[in-house]
């Protein structure tokens, strides 16, 4: 009897590890819908639900959970130290830490961090992206396998798209003010396999997704004004949908044979547009020194162009010429804040042929939506949660949840619940459904920007100061 019990316990442990290690891990691979085969917490202040808490240095990357490790990145501002940290999945204790040499730290958003991109793991190696500092590859014991120089990127807000894994490639989307591109790198040696220009794009921070539908298997990248599907082997663009916001932070979501997208940026609503007049008109009105260009000092106070001067000044000469002006006038004119559902397949521009529905209210800025049991959920800054019927795009409910303020963490769904964390550290627990209801809340008292991760029935939550593991002990 005793031997049988030991065997059952060991089998359960191995089954949990096997499930955790099933396939590659990277940001939002599960689309935020983590499954229903286990119980997830409703009350996070119950001591029996907290398995461990481990203090870590600051950073906002979502943890990558693989086998017996929880891997994340950190940024120690005082030491100017970027690091990859591996915690023991069972206890939270640090297993290894690898720091990288930092010669230059690129600018980030005031709410951002140089440690923002989520690591990826293929079962043999971890792939860690630190923007212009580079892409690093470590084995499971933390030994460096290779590193690849990246950038420098011309972007005030850094590089926050995370690496994804497909076939033998690690793929990064780098949409910045200039030299935007999609790059595929050989996972074994760090060499570039293909690199596709996205020069028509402007800065965005969405992570690519791999879409395996009944029609095809493609890489999909959501960027400024356009969502594009690429051939995985060659990087060749296959089809695209126009009509997105002028900056995209969210990541597309796949459910069944449909893809869902939602994005919002100021100036993209029909009732509140940002506009730039034609360049000759702007020159006549603003070019005080008559040199045929517009300097920042020549712009009137409160000008939307002045507030965005860095990104519009593509050659960084301190003045705006006709090509720079025209490019961004078109961006503002074309921007559309929208949620949408689209079908796979097609070639070229499929905006009019493969989009099932559009919805334009309650849209998220940064957090990706999720689709769960036929309902699409989106959370807007100030804590407005909107649910849509995924088949029709019709709104089923809109309401305020406990967490107010800004949202950066993406939504997570599982065990009949939706989890939403605001920046201030308030987690709202929602009973899923077309007429959803709030069933709980918990204030961590610590900043939350990373997305919660669920593996093997346990939830890992990263705050500004620590990583928590919740679940049945």
TORKOL-4160 file (C-alpha; in steps of 0.2 Angstrom, whole numbers, padded with zeros to 4 digits, m for minus):
473
<pt num="1" X="0000" Y="0000" Z="0000"/>
<pt num="2" X="0014" Y="0012" Z="0005"/>
<pt num="3" X="0023" Y="0008" Z="m0011"/>
<pt num="4" X="0007" Y="0011" Z="m0021"/>
<pt num="5" X="0005" Y="0028" Z="m0013"/>
<pt num="6" X="0023" Y="0033" Z="m0017"/>
<pt num="7" X="0021" Y="0028" Z="m0035"/>
<pt num="8" X="0005" Y="0038" Z="m0037"/>
<pt num="9" X="0013" Y="0054" Z="m0029"/>
<pt num="10" X="0028" Y="0052" Z="m0041"/>
<pt num="11" X="0017" Y="0049" Z="m0056"/>
<pt num="12" X="0007" Y="0065" Z="m0051"/>
<pt num="13" X="0023" Y="0075" Z="m0050"/>
<pt num="14" X="0030" Y="0069" Z="m0066"/>
<pt num="15" X="0013" Y="0072" Z="m0075"/>
<pt num="16" X="0013" Y="0090" Z="m0069"/>
<pt num="17" X="0031" Y="0093" Z="m0075"/>
<pt num="18" X="0027" Y="0084" Z="m0092"/>
<pt num="19" X="0012" Y="0096" Z="m0094"/>
<pt num="20" X="0022" Y="0111" Z="m0090"/>
<pt num="21" X="0036" Y="0106" Z="m0102"/>
<pt num="22" X="0024" Y="0102" Z="m0116"/>
<pt num="23" X="0030" Y="0112" Z="m0131"/>
<pt num="24" X="0039" Y="0129" Z="m0131"/>
<pt num="25" X="0034" Y="0143" Z="m0119"/>
<pt num="26" X="0033" Y="0161" Z="m0124"/>
<pt num="27" X="0022" Y="0176" Z="m0121"/>
<pt num="28" X="0004" Y="0173" Z="m0123"/>
<pt num="29" X="0006" Y="0157" Z="m0132"/>
<pt num="30" X="m0010" Y="0151" Z="m0123"/>
<pt num="31" X="m0019" Y="0167" Z="m0129"/>
<pt num="32" X="m0023" Y="0170" Z="m0111"/>
<pt num="33" X="m0035" Y="0155" Z="m0110"/>
<pt num="34" X="m0027" Y="0143" Z="m0098"/>
<pt num="35" X="m0040" Y="0129" Z="m0097"/>
<pt num="36" X="m0052" Y="0122" Z="m0085"/>
<pt num="37" X="m0044" Y="0106" Z="m0079"/>
<pt num="38" X="m0039" Y="0113" Z="m0062"/>
<pt num="39" X="m0045" Y="0125" Z="m0048"/>
<pt num="40" X="m0039" Y="0142" Z="m0048"/>
<pt num="41" X="m0040" Y="0154" Z="m0033"/>
<pt num="42" X="m0054" Y="0166" Z="m0030"/>
<pt num="43" X="m0047" Y="0173" Z="m0014"/>
<pt num="44" X="m0029" Y="0177" Z="m0014"/>
<pt num="45" X="m0028" Y="0182" Z="0004"/>
<pt num="46" X="m0031" Y="0164" Z="0010"/>
<pt num="47" X="m0014" Y="0158" Z="0017"/>
<pt num="48" X="m0017" Y="0140" Z="0011"/>
<pt num="49" X="m0017" Y="0147" Z="m0007"/>
<pt num="50" X="0000" Y="0155" Z="m0006"/>
<pt num="51" X="0013" Y="0142" Z="m0011"/>
<pt num="52" X="0028" Y="0154" Z="m0010"/>
<pt num="53" X="0034" Y="0172" Z="m0012"/>
<pt num="54" X="0051" Y="0177" Z="m0018"/>
<pt num="55" X="0058" Y="0194" Z="m0018"/>
<pt num="56" X="0066" Y="0199" Z="m0035"/>
<pt num="57" X="0074" Y="0215" Z="m0042"/>
<pt num="58" X="0062" Y="0226" Z="m0052"/>
<pt num="59" X="0057" Y="0222" Z="m0070"/>
<pt num="60" X="0041" Y="0220" Z="m0079"/>
<pt num="61" X="0044" Y="0205" Z="m0090"/>
<pt num="62" X="0031" Y="0191" Z="m0088"/>
<pt num="63" X="0038" Y="0175" Z="m0080"/>
<pt num="64" X="0042" Y="0160" Z="m0092"/>
<pt num="65" X="0038" Y="0144" Z="m0084"/>
<pt num="66" X="0046" Y="0128" Z="m0090"/>
<pt num="67" X="0048" Y="0111" Z="m0081"/>
<pt num="68" X="0055" Y="0115" Z="m0064"/>
<pt num="69" X="0060" Y="0134" Z="m0068"/>
<pt num="70" X="0052" Y="0151" Z="m0067"/>
<pt num="71" X="0063" Y="0163" Z="m0078"/>
<pt num="72" X="0061" Y="0182" Z="m0078"/>
<pt num="73" X="0072" Y="0197" Z="m0082"/>
<pt num="74" X="0077" Y="0211" Z="m0070"/>
<pt num="75" X="0084" Y="0228" Z="m0070"/>
<pt num="76" X="0094" Y="0235" Z="m0055"/>
<pt num="77" X="0095" Y="0254" Z="m0059"/>
<pt num="78" X="0107" Y="0258" Z="m0046"/>
<pt num="79" X="0120" Y="0245" Z="m0052"/>
<pt num="80" X="0115" Y="0247" Z="m0070"/>
<pt num="81" X="0113" Y="0228" Z="m0071"/>
<pt num="82" X="0102" Y="0218" Z="m0082"/>
<pt num="83" X="0100" Y="0200" Z="m0077"/>
<pt num="84" X="0091" Y="0184" Z="m0081"/>
<pt num="85" X="0085" Y="0175" Z="m0065"/>
<pt num="86" X="0079" Y="0157" Z="m0064"/>
<pt num="87" X="0068" Y="0153" Z="m0048"/>
<pt num="88" X="0064" Y="0135" Z="m0042"/>
<pt num="89" X="0046" Y="0132" Z="m0047"/>
<pt num="90" X="0042" Y="0122" Z="m0032"/>
<pt num="91" X="0050" Y="0133" Z="m0019"/>
<pt num="92" X="0054" Y="0150" Z="m0027"/>
<pt num="93" X="0072" Y="0150" Z="m0022"/>
<pt num="94" X="0084" Y="0157" Z="m0034"/>
<pt num="95" X="0093" Y="0143" Z="m0045"/>
<pt num="96" X="0104" Y="0154" Z="m0055"/>
<pt num="97" X="0106" Y="0172" Z="m0061"/>
<pt num="98" X="0115" Y="0179" Z="m0076"/>
<pt num="99" X="0120" Y="0197" Z="m0078"/>
<pt num="100" X="0124" Y="0205" Z="m0095"/>
<pt num="101" X="0137" Y="0219" Z="m0098"/>
<pt num="102" X="0128" Y="0235" Z="m0101"/>
<pt num="103" X="0137" Y="0249" Z="m0111"/>
<pt num="104" X="0121" Y="0259" Z="m0115"/>
<pt num="105" X="0103" Y="0258" Z="m0109"/>
<pt num="106" X="0091" Y="0264" Z="m0121"/>
<pt num="107" X="0077" Y="0276" Z="m0116"/>
<pt num="108" X="0060" Y="0268" Z="m0110"/>
<pt num="109" X="0043" Y="0274" Z="m0106"/>
<pt num="110" X="0041" Y="0281" Z="m0089"/>
<pt num="111" X="0030" Y="0266" Z="m0085"/>
<pt num="112" X="0042" Y="0254" Z="m0094"/>
<pt num="113" X="0059" Y="0246" Z="m0090"/>
<pt num="114" X="0074" Y="0239" Z="m0100"/>
<pt num="115" X="0068" Y="0222" Z="m0092"/>
<pt num="116" X="0051" Y="0221" Z="m0101"/>
<pt num="117" X="0052" Y="0207" Z="m0114"/>
<pt num="118" X="0046" Y="0190" Z="m0109"/>
<pt num="119" X="0059" Y="0176" Z="m0111"/>
<pt num="120" X="0055" Y="0161" Z="m0122"/>
<pt num="121" X="0060" Y="0142" Z="m0119"/>
<pt num="122" X="0060" Y="0128" Z="m0131"/>
<pt num="123" X="0064" Y="0114" Z="m0118"/>
<pt num="124" X="0082" Y="0115" Z="m0121"/>
<pt num="125" X="0086" Y="0134" Z="m0120"/>
<pt num="126" X="0080" Y="0151" Z="m0114"/>
<pt num="127" X="0080" Y="0166" Z="m0126"/>
<pt num="128" X="0081" Y="0183" Z="m0118"/>
<pt num="129" X="0079" Y="0199" Z="m0127"/>
<pt num="130" X="0086" Y="0216" Z="m0119"/>
<pt num="131" X="0082" Y="0228" Z="m0133"/>
<pt num="132" X="0098" Y="0236" Z="m0140"/>
<pt num="133" X="0108" Y="0227" Z="m0128"/>
<pt num="134" X="0105" Y="0211" Z="m0138"/>
<pt num="135" X="0097" Y="0194" Z="m0138"/>
<pt num="136" X="0104" Y="0181" Z="m0127"/>
<pt num="137" X="0103" Y="0162" Z="m0127"/>
<pt num="138" X="0105" Y="0151" Z="m0111"/>
<pt num="139" X="0104" Y="0133" Z="m0108"/>
<pt num="140" X="0093" Y="0126" Z="m0094"/>
<pt num="141" X="0108" Y="0128" Z="m0081"/>
<pt num="142" X="0110" Y="0146" Z="m0086"/>
<pt num="143" X="0126" Y="0144" Z="m0097"/>
<pt num="144" X="0127" Y="0156" Z="m0111"/>
<pt num="145" X="0125" Y="0147" Z="m0128"/>
<pt num="146" X="0126" Y="0162" Z="m0139"/>
<pt num="147" X="0122" Y="0181" Z="m0140"/>
<pt num="148" X="0117" Y="0192" Z="m0154"/>
<pt num="149" X="0119" Y="0211" Z="m0155"/>
<pt num="150" X="0103" Y="0220" Z="m0159"/>
<pt num="151" X="0098" Y="0238" Z="m0163"/>
<pt num="152" X="0102" Y="0251" Z="m0159"/>
<pt num="153" X="0084" Y="0256" Z="m0160"/>
<pt num="154" X="0077" Y="0274" Z="m0163"/>
<pt num="155" X="0063" Y="0274" Z="m0151"/>
<pt num="156" X="0060" Y="0284" Z="m0135"/>
<pt num="157" X="0050" Y="0270" Z="m0127"/>
<pt num="158" X="0063" Y="0256" Z="m0130"/>
<pt num="159" X="0059" Y="0238" Z="m0137"/>
<pt num="160" X="0046" Y="0228" Z="m0128"/>
<pt num="161" X="0040" Y="0215" Z="m0141"/>
<pt num="162" X="0044" Y="0198" Z="m0134"/>
<pt num="163" X="0052" Y="0183" Z="m0144"/>
<pt num="164" X="0041" Y="0169" Z="m0150"/>
<pt num="165" X="0046" Y="0152" Z="m0156"/>
<pt num="166" X="0041" Y="0142" Z="m0171"/>
<pt num="167" X="0050" Y="0127" Z="m0180"/>
<pt num="168" X="0068" Y="0130" Z="m0177"/>
<pt num="169" X="0067" Y="0149" Z="m0176"/>
<pt num="170" X="0066" Y="0163" Z="m0163"/>
<pt num="171" X="0056" Y="0177" Z="m0171"/>
<pt num="172" X="0056" Y="0196" Z="m0165"/>
<pt num="173" X="0046" Y="0210" Z="m0172"/>
<pt num="174" X="0055" Y="0227" Z="m0171"/>
<pt num="175" X="0044" Y="0241" Z="m0176"/>
<pt num="176" X="0052" Y="0258" Z="m0171"/>
<pt num="177" X="0054" Y="0275" Z="m0179"/>
<pt num="178" X="0065" Y="0269" Z="m0193"/>
<pt num="179" X="0072" Y="0252" Z="m0199"/>
<pt num="180" X="0057" Y="0242" Z="m0193"/>
<pt num="181" X="0058" Y="0224" Z="m0197"/>
<pt num="182" X="0053" Y="0206" Z="m0193"/>
<pt num="183" X="0068" Y="0194" Z="m0190"/>
<pt num="184" X="0070" Y="0175" Z="m0189"/>
<pt num="185" X="0085" Y="0168" Z="m0180"/>
<pt num="186" X="0092" Y="0151" Z="m0180"/>
<pt num="187" X="0089" Y="0144" Z="m0162"/>
<pt num="188" X="0105" Y="0134" Z="m0162"/>
<pt num="189" X="0118" Y="0147" Z="m0167"/>
<pt num="190" X="0110" Y="0164" Z="m0166"/>
<pt num="191" X="0112" Y="0167" Z="m0185"/>
<pt num="192" X="0099" Y="0177" Z="m0195"/>
<pt num="193" X="0089" Y="0165" Z="m0206"/>
<pt num="194" X="0078" Y="0179" Z="m0214"/>
<pt num="195" X="0074" Y="0197" Z="m0211"/>
<pt num="196" X="0059" Y="0206" Z="m0218"/>
<pt num="197" X="0058" Y="0225" Z="m0219"/>
<pt num="198" X="0043" Y="0234" Z="m0211"/>
<pt num="199" X="0049" Y="0251" Z="m0215"/>
<pt num="200" X="0031" Y="0257" Z="m0219"/>
<pt num="201" X="0027" Y="0254" Z="m0200"/>
<pt num="202" X="0030" Y="0266" Z="m0186"/>
<pt num="203" X="0033" Y="0262" Z="m0168"/>
<pt num="204" X="0023" Y="0248" Z="m0160"/>
<pt num="205" X="0026" Y="0235" Z="m0147"/>
<pt num="206" X="0015" Y="0220" Z="m0151"/>
<pt num="207" X="0022" Y="0202" Z="m0150"/>
<pt num="208" X="0019" Y="0191" Z="m0165"/>
<pt num="209" X="0008" Y="0176" Z="m0164"/>
<pt num="210" X="0009" Y="0159" Z="m0174"/>
<pt num="211" X="m0008" Y="0156" Z="m0182"/>
<pt num="212" X="m0012" Y="0138" Z="m0186"/>
<pt num="213" X="m0029" Y="0138" Z="m0194"/>
<pt num="214" X="m0038" Y="0126" Z="m0206"/>
<pt num="215" X="m0031" Y="0136" Z="m0221"/>
<pt num="216" X="m0013" Y="0139" Z="m0216"/>
<pt num="217" X="0001" Y="0141" Z="m0203"/>
<pt num="218" X="0008" Y="0159" Z="m0203"/>
<pt num="219" X="0016" Y="0172" Z="m0192"/>
<pt num="220" X="0005" Y="0187" Z="m0189"/>
<pt num="221" X="0011" Y="0204" Z="m0183"/>
<pt num="222" X="0000" Y="0218" Z="m0177"/>
<pt num="223" X="0008" Y="0235" Z="m0181"/>
<pt num="224" X="0003" Y="0253" Z="m0183"/>
<pt num="225" X="m0012" Y="0254" Z="m0195"/>
<pt num="226" X="m0010" Y="0236" Z="m0201"/>
<pt num="227" X="m0010" Y="0218" Z="m0196"/>
<pt num="228" X="0001" Y="0207" Z="m0208"/>
<pt num="229" X="0003" Y="0188" Z="m0210"/>
<pt num="230" X="0020" Y="0181" Z="m0215"/>
<pt num="231" X="0026" Y="0165" Z="m0222"/>
<pt num="232" X="0036" Y="0156" Z="m0208"/>
<pt num="233" X="0050" Y="0149" Z="m0219"/>
<pt num="234" X="0054" Y="0165" Z="m0229"/>
<pt num="235" X="0047" Y="0180" Z="m0220"/>
<pt num="236" X="0037" Y="0185" Z="m0236"/>
<pt num="237" X="0021" Y="0195" Z="m0232"/>
<pt num="238" X="0005" Y="0185" Z="m0238"/>
<pt num="239" X="m0010" Y="0195" Z="m0233"/>
<pt num="240" X="m0014" Y="0210" Z="m0222"/>
<pt num="241" X="m0029" Y="0219" Z="m0214"/>
<pt num="242" X="m0029" Y="0238" Z="m0213"/>
<pt num="243" X="m0038" Y="0249" Z="m0200"/>
<pt num="244" X="m0028" Y="0247" Z="m0184"/>
<pt num="245" X="m0023" Y="0261" Z="m0172"/>
<pt num="246" X="m0007" Y="0271" Z="m0175"/>
<pt num="247" X="0002" Y="0263" Z="m0161"/>
<pt num="248" X="m0001" Y="0245" Z="m0156"/>
<pt num="249" X="0004" Y="0237" Z="m0140"/>
<pt num="250" X="m0009" Y="0223" Z="m0139"/>
<pt num="251" X="m0006" Y="0205" Z="m0146"/>
<pt num="252" X="m0019" Y="0196" Z="m0157"/>
<pt num="253" X="m0029" Y="0182" Z="m0149"/>
<pt num="254" X="m0033" Y="0166" Z="m0158"/>
<pt num="255" X="m0049" Y="0156" Z="m0154"/>
<pt num="256" X="m0054" Y="0141" Z="m0165"/>
<pt num="257" X="m0053" Y="0147" Z="m0183"/>
<pt num="258" X="m0054" Y="0165" Z="m0180"/>
<pt num="259" X="m0042" Y="0179" Z="m0175"/>
<pt num="260" X="m0047" Y="0193" Z="m0163"/>
<pt num="261" X="m0038" Y="0210" Z="m0162"/>
<pt num="262" X="m0041" Y="0226" Z="m0151"/>
<pt num="263" X="m0031" Y="0241" Z="m0150"/>
<pt num="264" X="m0033" Y="0259" Z="m0145"/>
<pt num="265" X="m0022" Y="0275" Z="m0146"/>
<pt num="266" X="m0026" Y="0293" Z="m0143"/>
<pt num="267" X="m0033" Y="0301" Z="m0159"/>
<pt num="268" X="m0040" Y="0286" Z="m0167"/>
<pt num="269" X="m0058" Y="0288" Z="m0162"/>
<pt num="270" X="m0071" Y="0295" Z="m0174"/>
<pt num="271" X="m0075" Y="0308" Z="m0162"/>
<pt num="272" X="m0058" Y="0314" Z="m0157"/>
<pt num="273" X="m0045" Y="0314" Z="m0171"/>
<pt num="274" X="m0027" Y="0320" Z="m0172"/>
<pt num="275" X="m0024" Y="0329" Z="m0189"/>
<pt num="276" X="m0009" Y="0337" Z="m0198"/>
<pt num="277" X="m0012" Y="0350" Z="m0211"/>
<pt num="278" X="m0004" Y="0348" Z="m0228"/>
<pt num="279" X="0015" Y="0352" Z="m0228"/>
<pt num="280" X="0014" Y="0368" Z="m0239"/>
<pt num="281" X="0000" Y="0375" Z="m0228"/>
<pt num="282" X="0010" Y="0371" Z="m0212"/>
<pt num="283" X="0026" Y="0379" Z="m0220"/>
<pt num="284" X="0016" Y="0395" Z="m0224"/>
<pt num="285" X="0010" Y="0396" Z="m0206"/>
<pt num="286" X="0024" Y="0390" Z="m0196"/>
<pt num="287" X="0041" Y="0391" Z="m0205"/>
<pt num="288" X="0047" Y="0407" Z="m0197"/>
<pt num="289" X="0065" Y="0407" Z="m0204"/>
<pt num="290" X="0059" Y="0402" Z="m0221"/>
<pt num="291" X="0071" Y="0387" Z="m0223"/>
<pt num="292" X="0058" Y="0375" Z="m0230"/>
<pt num="293" X="0057" Y="0365" Z="m0214"/>
<pt num="294" X="0048" Y="0366" Z="m0197"/>
<pt num="295" X="0058" Y="0366" Z="m0181"/>
<pt num="296" X="0050" Y="0361" Z="m0164"/>
<pt num="297" X="0053" Y="0379" Z="m0158"/>
<pt num="298" X="0042" Y="0385" Z="m0173"/>
<pt num="299" X="0027" Y="0374" Z="m0167"/>
<pt num="300" X="0013" Y="0382" Z="m0157"/>
<pt num="301" X="0011" Y="0377" Z="m0139"/>
<pt num="302" X="0000" Y="0362" Z="m0137"/>
<pt num="303" X="0003" Y="0356" Z="m0154"/>
<pt num="304" X="0000" Y="0337" Z="m0156"/>
<pt num="305" X="0015" Y="0337" Z="m0168"/>
<pt num="306" X="0027" Y="0345" Z="m0154"/>
<pt num="307" X="0022" Y="0331" Z="m0142"/>
<pt num="308" X="0027" Y="0318" Z="m0155"/>
<pt num="309" X="0041" Y="0327" Z="m0163"/>
<pt num="310" X="0055" Y="0314" Z="m0159"/>
<pt num="311" X="0046" Y="0300" Z="m0168"/>
<pt num="312" X="0041" Y="0311" Z="m0183"/>
<pt num="313" X="0059" Y="0318" Z="m0185"/>
<pt num="314" X="0065" Y="0302" Z="m0193"/>
<pt num="315" X="0083" Y="0308" Z="m0197"/>
<pt num="316" X="0084" Y="0317" Z="m0180"/>
<pt num="317" X="0090" Y="0333" Z="m0188"/>
<pt num="318" X="0079" Y="0344" Z="m0177"/>
<pt num="319" X="0068" Y="0349" Z="m0191"/>
<pt num="320" X="0053" Y="0341" Z="m0201"/>
<pt num="321" X="0054" Y="0340" Z="m0219"/>
<pt num="322" X="0040" Y="0336" Z="m0232"/>
<pt num="323" X="0043" Y="0317" Z="m0232"/>
<pt num="324" X="0043" Y="0316" Z="m0213"/>
<pt num="325" X="0028" Y="0327" Z="m0212"/>
<pt num="326" X="0018" Y="0318" Z="m0225"/>
<pt num="327" X="0021" Y="0300" Z="m0218"/>
<pt num="328" X="0014" Y="0305" Z="m0201"/>
<pt num="329" X="0000" Y="0315" Z="m0207"/>
<pt num="330" X="m0005" Y="0299" Z="m0216"/>
<pt num="331" X="m0003" Y="0289" Z="m0200"/>
<pt num="332" X="m0015" Y="0301" Z="m0190"/>
<pt num="333" X="m0027" Y="0301" Z="m0205"/>
<pt num="334" X="m0028" Y="0282" Z="m0206"/>
<pt num="335" X="m0028" Y="0277" Z="m0188"/>
<pt num="336" X="m0043" Y="0267" Z="m0182"/>
<pt num="337" X="m0046" Y="0262" Z="m0164"/>
<pt num="338" X="m0055" Y="0245" Z="m0166"/>
<pt num="339" X="m0058" Y="0228" Z="m0160"/>
<pt num="340" X="m0061" Y="0215" Z="m0174"/>
<pt num="341" X="m0063" Y="0197" Z="m0179"/>
<pt num="342" X="m0056" Y="0190" Z="m0195"/>
<pt num="343" X="m0055" Y="0173" Z="m0204"/>
<pt num="344" X="m0039" Y="0165" Z="m0211"/>
<pt num="345" X="m0033" Y="0164" Z="m0228"/>
<pt num="346" X="m0033" Y="0175" Z="m0243"/>
<pt num="347" X="m0019" Y="0185" Z="m0251"/>
<pt num="348" X="m0015" Y="0203" Z="m0252"/>
<pt num="349" X="m0027" Y="0216" Z="m0244"/>
<pt num="350" X="m0041" Y="0206" Z="m0236"/>
<pt num="351" X="m0048" Y="0220" Z="m0226"/>
<pt num="352" X="m0065" Y="0220" Z="m0236"/>
<pt num="353" X="m0066" Y="0201" Z="m0238"/>
<pt num="354" X="m0060" Y="0192" Z="m0222"/>
<pt num="355" X="m0065" Y="0204" Z="m0207"/>
<pt num="356" X="m0081" Y="0197" Z="m0199"/>
<pt num="357" X="m0085" Y="0212" Z="m0188"/>
<pt num="358" X="m0079" Y="0228" Z="m0180"/>
<pt num="359" X="m0082" Y="0235" Z="m0163"/>
<pt num="360" X="m0076" Y="0253" Z="m0157"/>
<pt num="361" X="m0079" Y="0255" Z="m0138"/>
<pt num="362" X="m0071" Y="0250" Z="m0122"/>
<pt num="363" X="m0054" Y="0246" Z="m0131"/>
<pt num="364" X="m0038" Y="0242" Z="m0122"/>
<pt num="365" X="m0022" Y="0252" Z="m0124"/>
<pt num="366" X="m0009" Y="0239" Z="m0118"/>
<pt num="367" X="m0017" Y="0223" Z="m0111"/>
<pt num="368" X="m0021" Y="0210" Z="m0124"/>
<pt num="369" X="m0039" Y="0204" Z="m0123"/>
<pt num="370" X="m0044" Y="0185" Z="m0121"/>
<pt num="371" X="m0057" Y="0174" Z="m0129"/>
<pt num="372" X="m0065" Y="0161" Z="m0117"/>
<pt num="373" X="m0080" Y="0150" Z="m0120"/>
<pt num="374" X="m0086" Y="0161" Z="m0135"/>
<pt num="375" X="m0084" Y="0178" Z="m0127"/>
<pt num="376" X="m0071" Y="0191" Z="m0130"/>
<pt num="377" X="m0065" Y="0201" Z="m0115"/>
<pt num="378" X="m0056" Y="0218" Z="m0115"/>
<pt num="379" X="m0051" Y="0229" Z="m0101"/>
<pt num="380" X="m0049" Y="0248" Z="m0103"/>
<pt num="381" X="m0039" Y="0260" Z="m0092"/>
<pt num="382" X="m0050" Y="0265" Z="m0077"/>
<pt num="383" X="m0056" Y="0247" Z="m0075"/>
<pt num="384" X="m0070" Y="0246" Z="m0088"/>
<pt num="385" X="m0072" Y="0228" Z="m0093"/>
<pt num="386" X="m0081" Y="0225" Z="m0109"/>
<pt num="387" X="m0087" Y="0208" Z="m0116"/>
<pt num="388" X="m0092" Y="0204" Z="m0134"/>
<pt num="389" X="m0100" Y="0189" Z="m0142"/>
<pt num="390" X="m0085" Y="0182" Z="m0151"/>
<pt num="391" X="m0096" Y="0176" Z="m0166"/>
<pt num="392" X="m0106" Y="0192" Z="m0169"/>
<pt num="393" X="m0096" Y="0206" Z="m0160"/>
<pt num="394" X="m0111" Y="0211" Z="m0151"/>
<pt num="395" X="m0108" Y="0218" Z="m0134"/>
<pt num="396" X="m0115" Y="0207" Z="m0120"/>
<pt num="397" X="m0110" Y="0218" Z="m0105"/>
<pt num="398" X="m0099" Y="0233" Z="m0100"/>
<pt num="399" X="m0095" Y="0237" Z="m0082"/>
<pt num="400" X="m0083" Y="0244" Z="m0070"/>
<pt num="401" X="m0072" Y="0231" Z="m0060"/>
<pt num="402" X="m0063" Y="0235" Z="m0043"/>
<pt num="403" X="m0046" Y="0240" Z="m0050"/>
<pt num="404" X="m0046" Y="0258" Z="m0056"/>
<pt num="405" X="m0032" Y="0267" Z="m0065"/>
<pt num="406" X="m0020" Y="0260" Z="m0079"/>
<pt num="407" X="m0019" Y="0242" Z="m0085"/>
<pt num="408" X="m0003" Y="0234" Z="m0092"/>
<pt num="409" X="m0006" Y="0215" Z="m0088"/>
<pt num="410" X="m0015" Y="0206" Z="m0101"/>
<pt num="411" X="m0031" Y="0196" Z="m0096"/>
<pt num="412" X="m0031" Y="0178" Z="m0091"/>
<pt num="413" X="m0045" Y="0166" Z="m0092"/>
<pt num="414" X="m0047" Y="0149" Z="m0084"/>
<pt num="415" X="m0058" Y="0138" Z="m0072"/>
<pt num="416" X="m0073" Y="0148" Z="m0076"/>
<pt num="417" X="m0065" Y="0165" Z="m0071"/>
<pt num="418" X="m0057" Y="0180" Z="m0079"/>
<pt num="419" X="m0042" Y="0188" Z="m0070"/>
<pt num="420" X="m0038" Y="0207" Z="m0072"/>
<pt num="421" X="m0023" Y="0216" Z="m0063"/>
<pt num="422" X="m0021" Y="0234" Z="m0063"/>
<pt num="423" X="m0005" Y="0244" Z="m0062"/>
<pt num="424" X="m0008" Y="0248" Z="m0044"/>
<pt num="425" X="m0009" Y="0230" Z="m0039"/>
<pt num="426" X="m0027" Y="0226" Z="m0038"/>
<pt num="427" X="m0033" Y="0210" Z="m0045"/>
<pt num="428" X="m0051" Y="0208" Z="m0050"/>
<pt num="429" X="m0058" Y="0190" Z="m0051"/>
<pt num="430" X="m0073" Y="0189" Z="m0062"/>
<pt num="431" X="m0085" Y="0174" Z="m0065"/>
<pt num="432" X="m0084" Y="0172" Z="m0084"/>
<pt num="433" X="m0100" Y="0173" Z="m0095"/>
<pt num="434" X="m0109" Y="0185" Z="m0107"/>
<pt num="435" X="m0116" Y="0193" Z="m0091"/>
<pt num="436" X="m0101" Y="0191" Z="m0080"/>
<pt num="437" X="m0100" Y="0196" Z="m0062"/>
<pt num="438" X="m0086" Y="0201" Z="m0050"/>
<pt num="439" X="m0083" Y="0187" Z="m0037"/>
<pt num="440" X="m0068" Y="0194" Z="m0028"/>
<pt num="441" X="m0053" Y="0206" Z="m0028"/>
<pt num="442" X="m0036" Y="0206" Z="m0020"/>
<pt num="443" X="m0024" Y="0221" Z="m0017"/>
<pt num="444" X="m0006" Y="0215" Z="m0018"/>
<pt num="445" X="0000" Y="0233" Z="m0012"/>
<pt num="446" X="0013" Y="0231" Z="m0026"/>
<pt num="447" X="0014" Y="0237" Z="m0044"/>
<pt num="448" X="0008" Y="0224" Z="m0057"/>
<pt num="449" X="0013" Y="0226" Z="m0075"/>
<pt num="450" X="0017" Y="0208" Z="m0080"/>
<pt num="451" X="0004" Y="0196" Z="m0085"/>
<pt num="452" X="0000" Y="0182" Z="m0073"/>
<pt num="453" X="0005" Y="0164" Z="m0079"/>
<pt num="454" X="m0004" Y="0148" Z="m0076"/>
<pt num="455" X="0005" Y="0131" Z="m0077"/>
<pt num="456" X="m0001" Y="0115" Z="m0069"/>
<pt num="457" X="m0015" Y="0123" Z="m0059"/>
<pt num="458" X="m0004" Y="0136" Z="m0051"/>
<pt num="459" X="m0004" Y="0154" Z="m0054"/>
<pt num="460" X="0012" Y="0164" Z="m0055"/>
<pt num="461" X="0011" Y="0183" Z="m0052"/>
<pt num="462" X="0025" Y="0195" Z="m0054"/>
<pt num="463" X="0024" Y="0212" Z="m0045"/>
<pt num="464" X="0036" Y="0226" Z="m0044"/>
<pt num="465" X="0045" Y="0218" Z="m0029"/>
<pt num="466" X="0042" Y="0199" Z="m0030"/>
<pt num="467" X="0035" Y="0183" Z="m0039"/>
<pt num="468" X="0021" Y="0174" Z="m0030"/>
<pt num="469" X="0015" Y="0157" Z="m0033"/>
<pt num="470" X="m0003" Y="0153" Z="m0029"/>
<pt num="471" X="m0012" Y="0136" Z="m0029"/>
<pt num="472" X="m0017" Y="0121" Z="m0019"/>
<pt num="473" X="m0002" Y="0115" Z="m0008"/>
